[in-house]
Amino acid sequence: MILVDTSVWVEHLRRGLPRLVTLLQEGEVLLLIERELLMGRGIGYVDAHLLACARLSHCRLWTQDRRLAAVALEQGVAAQDIDVQAATTDEEPAEG
């Protein structure tokens, strides 16, 4: 699997990248979408990529997107019970 970042998508949308088209047509992500019946669930192709990457790398996916979070939970890759404030600050936790 190849993970494509935003800069590649922007270039593809501006000028078209034939190699990206080929990867999208051959990709494992399409198999995931079909196999897990993700069409019409309100998540996009990039979200499906994130799900596929989380599954393949055995990591958890942290999202604030309600629909993606629901699918991630179903897929067993949702990051749950994260202390948002602690995860988004550089400060050391207070002792106490």
C-alpha positions as CSV (number, residue, x, y, z in Angstrom):
1,M,0.0,0.0,0.0
2,I,1.1,3.5,-0.7
3,L,-0.1,6.3,1.5
4,V,-0.6,9.5,-0.5
5,D,-0.4,12.9,1.3
6,T,-2.3,16.1,0.5
7,S,0.3,17.6,-1.7
8,V,0.0,14.7,-4.2
9,W,-3.8,15.0,-4.2
10,V,-3.5,18.7,-4.9
11,E,-1.2,18.1,-7.8
12,H,-3.5,15.4,-9.1
13,L,-6.5,17.7,-8.9
14,R,-4.6,20.5,-10.7
15,R,-2.8,18.6,-13.4
16,G,-3.7,14.9,-13.2
17,L,-1.2,12.3,-12.2
18,P,-1.6,9.1,-14.3
19,R,0.4,7.1,-11.8
20,L,-2.1,8.0,-9.0
21,V,-5.0,7.0,-11.1
22,T,-3.4,3.6,-11.7
23,L,-2.7,3.2,-7.9
24,L,-6.3,4.1,-7.1
25,Q,-7.6,1.6,-9.5
26,E,-5.3,-1.2,-8.3
27,G,-5.4,-0.3,-4.7
28,E,-6.1,-2.3,-1.6
29,V,-8.3,0.6,-0.4
30,L,-10.9,-0.2,-3.1
31,L,-10.9,-3.8,-1.8
32,L,-11.5,-2.5,1.7
33,I,-14.3,-0.3,0.6
34,E,-16.0,-3.1,-1.2
35,R,-15.4,-5.9,1.3
36,E,-16.4,-3.8,4.3
37,L,-19.4,-2.1,2.6
38,L,-18.1,1.4,3.2
39,M,-19.8,3.0,0.2
40,G,-22.5,5.5,1.3
41,R,-21.3,5.6,4.9
42,G,-20.3,9.3,4.6
43,I,-16.6,8.9,4.6
44,G,-14.3,9.9,1.8
45,Y,-11.5,8.1,-0.1
46,V,-8.8,9.7,2.1
47,D,-10.7,8.5,5.2
48,A,-10.8,5.0,3.8
49,H,-7.0,5.2,3.2
50,L,-6.6,6.2,6.9
51,L,-8.7,3.2,7.9
52,A,-6.7,0.8,5.7
53,C,-3.4,2.2,7.1
54,A,-4.6,1.8,10.6
55,R,-5.7,-1.8,10.0
56,L,-2.5,-2.8,8.2
57,S,-0.1,-1.1,10.7
58,H,-2.1,-2.3,13.8
59,C,-2.4,1.3,15.1
60,R,-5.4,3.3,16.3
61,L,-7.1,6.1,14.4
62,W,-7.9,9.3,16.3
63,T,-10.5,11.5,14.6
64,Q,-13.1,14.0,15.5
65,D,-15.1,13.2,12.4
66,R,-18.3,11.6,13.7
67,R,-18.8,9.3,10.7
68,L,-15.2,8.2,10.4
69,A,-15.1,7.6,14.2
70,A,-18.1,5.3,13.9
71,V,-16.6,3.3,11.1
72,A,-13.2,3.1,12.9
73,L,-15.0,1.8,16.0
74,E,-16.7,-0.9,13.9
75,Q,-13.3,-1.8,12.3
76,G,-11.6,-2.1,15.7
77,V,-9.1,0.7,15.0
78,A,-10.7,3.6,16.9
79,A,-8.6,5.5,19.5
80,Q,-10.9,5.7,22.4
81,D,-10.6,7.3,25.8
82,I,-7.9,9.8,24.8
83,D,-7.4,12.7,27.1
84,V,-7.7,15.4,24.4
85,Q,-6.2,18.2,26.5
86,A,-3.2,16.0,27.5
87,A,-2.7,14.8,24.0
88,T,-2.6,18.3,22.4
89,T,-0.4,20.2,24.9
90,D,3.3,20.2,25.3
91,E,3.0,20.9,29.1
92,E,4.0,18.3,31.6
93,P,1.1,16.9,33.6
94,A,0.6,18.5,37.0
95,E,1.7,16.3,39.9
96,G,-0.5,16.0,42.7
